[in-house]
Amino acid sequence: MTYDRVREVDQAIADALVGERARQNDTLAMIASENHVSEAVMEAQSSELTNKYAEGYPGERYYGGCEFADEVEQLAIDRARELWGADHVNVQPHSGSQANMGVYLGVLEPGDKILSLDLTHGGHLSHGHPANFAGQVYEVEQYEVDAETGYVDYEGLAEQAEAYDPDIIVSGYSAYPREVDFERIQETADAVGAYHLADIAHITGLVAAGVHESPVGVADFVTGSTHKTIRAGRGGIIMCDEEYADDIDNAVFPGSQGGPLMHNVAGKAVGFGEALEPEFEEYAAQTVANAKALGERLKEHGLDLVSDGTDNHLVLVDLRPSHPDTTGKAVEEGLEAAGVVLNANTVPGETRSAFNPSGIRAGTPALTTRGFDEDDCREVADLIYQVVEAPGDDDVVAEVSERVDELADEYPLYE
Ligand SMILES: *Cc1c(COP(=O)(O)O)cnc(C)c1O
């Protein structure tokens, strides 16, 4: 895409779009929640469907002229049902946070009780943080991971649930490197008469490909984003049993959204179709293999990983044991200057702050899309380590940057 038509009317935006494409081509995207969609998904997202109002659901719209919108949304739904084996699917949430909002609105009353993982332990804002609507409308208590092991403390969670008597327990996380035992959490929810929402935003693709245990058919509700490990463009999705279908659909529209972003629903349909191809399973397996290789090499360099490793697409490094005077922010900034884009992250038992935390989070979904294998990821670990050792050193940054340029050239992305 050359953005010539944008340029004809808007030089500044055309420059920014071309700049962003070059940035993605030239840097290594290691923010664990990011990926690169295909040009087919982007083309669908930029279609005329952006013009179309399609309030309602396929076959029951409030507006005319929806025959193609219906076809697109139904295909997105059918493909999602096949990918995740879900009974009922709503593909309209504008984002993962909107998907969670849909579930809360669908089955909770204001003042009901949410039990969710603490944000600094890997949870998400939309799980009831005071700055999010969920924290303002509902009562929230949070559970933690075991500070020693970095794993969810399932037994502690069961005891806490017993004492707190929540209406909903939320599982699924933003910075958790280990497989989640959804069945165990469902048992806990059942024992206290709570719903269980499994938010698989980060691992939608891993679950679809069968490389992570699936909560579909286990948890009462499953929400996800469609732009992280599944490459279907920005958006959200909700899955549930047929018995909750109306509650969920009404909570999304008209409960919390107006017309669906039909161009994005088209992107989801195309991305889900791509994920149904056999190559997607290889992609997901390679993403995990790459994260394991990255993590092992970081450990060989003496860095400390939360939970001592990973089962999924991300690693979380706690810098405190090996580099007590180095902050996650300093490493993030040094790496960004060298063309490796990841984020500083809180770690369990954080002793600094959310703005200046003690860890870094690194994911492999986007690098794997480019074609990186385990050897490449071990080399990326070496590059990360060089910067961890000397985050403010211009010579180190220049050296790492040179190698990043070569790797980026070796694995081209967008034309
Ligand atoms: C990324 C994420 C979401 C969704 O975020 P959006 O930016 O709203 O799409 C929801 N839950 C978790 C656990 C996440 O990591």
Ligand as a Chemical Component Dictionary entry (heavy atoms), coordinates in Angstrom:
data_LIG
# 
_chem_comp.id                   LIG 
_chem_comp.type                 NON-POLYMER 
_chem_comp.pdbx_formal_charge   0 
_chem_comp.three_letter_code    LIG 
# 
loop_
_chem_comp_atom.comp_id 
_chem_comp_atom.atom_id 
_chem_comp_atom.alt_atom_id 
_chem_comp_atom.type_symbol 
_chem_comp_atom.charge 
_chem_comp_atom.model_Cartn_x 
_chem_comp_atom.model_Cartn_y 
_chem_comp_atom.model_Cartn_z 
_chem_comp_atom.pdbx_ordinal 
LIG C1 C1 C 0 -5.238 -7.125 25.597 1  
LIG C2 C2 C 0 -6.183 -7.612 26.625 2  
LIG C3 C3 C 0 -7.549 -7.302 26.537 3  
LIG C4 C4 C 0 -8.146 -6.486 25.435 4  
LIG O1 O1 O 0 -7.659 -5.269 25.264 5  
LIG P1 P1 P 0 -8.220 -4.251 24.153 6  
LIG O2 O2 O 0 -7.096 -3.327 24.015 7  
LIG O3 O3 O 0 -9.443 -3.653 24.713 8  
LIG O4 O4 O 0 -8.519 -5.052 22.922 9  
LIG C5 C5 C 0 -8.410 -7.842 27.468 10 
LIG N1 N1 N 0 -7.961 -8.667 28.421 11 
LIG C6 C6 C 0 -6.666 -9.004 28.524 12 
LIG C7 C7 C 0 -6.254 -9.962 29.594 13 
LIG C8 C8 C 0 -5.732 -8.474 27.630 14 
LIG O5 O5 O 0 -4.449 -8.797 27.745 15 
# 
loop_
_chem_comp_bond.comp_id 
_chem_comp_bond.atom_id_1 
_chem_comp_bond.atom_id_2 
_chem_comp_bond.value_order 
_chem_comp_bond.pdbx_ordinal 
LIG C1 C2 SING 1  
LIG C2 C3 SING 2  
LIG C2 C8 DOUB 3  
LIG C3 C4 SING 4  
LIG C3 C5 DOUB 5  
LIG C4 O1 SING 6  
LIG O1 P1 SING 7  
LIG P1 O2 DOUB 8  
LIG P1 O3 SING 9  
LIG P1 O4 SING 10 
LIG C5 N1 SING 11 
LIG N1 C6 DOUB 12 
LIG C6 C7 SING 13 
LIG C6 C8 SING 14 
LIG C8 O5 SING 15 
# 
